[in-house]
Amino acid sequence: MATNRVQLQRGLSITELFDRYGTEDKCRQALEAALAARFRVSILRR
């Protein structure tokens, strides 16, 4: 069977993905944290 390039990508395993973002609350918290960090960076660059 041929190797799929997607299988060789760096990043999270499916287990790590579900550990970090497996519930709606975990996903929302991660999104809010990422948006807050991006907002802080944009303010600092002004």
Secondary structure, DSSP 8 states (H G I E B T S, - for coil): ----GGGG--S--HHHHHHHHSSHHHHHHHHHHHHHHHHHHHHHT-
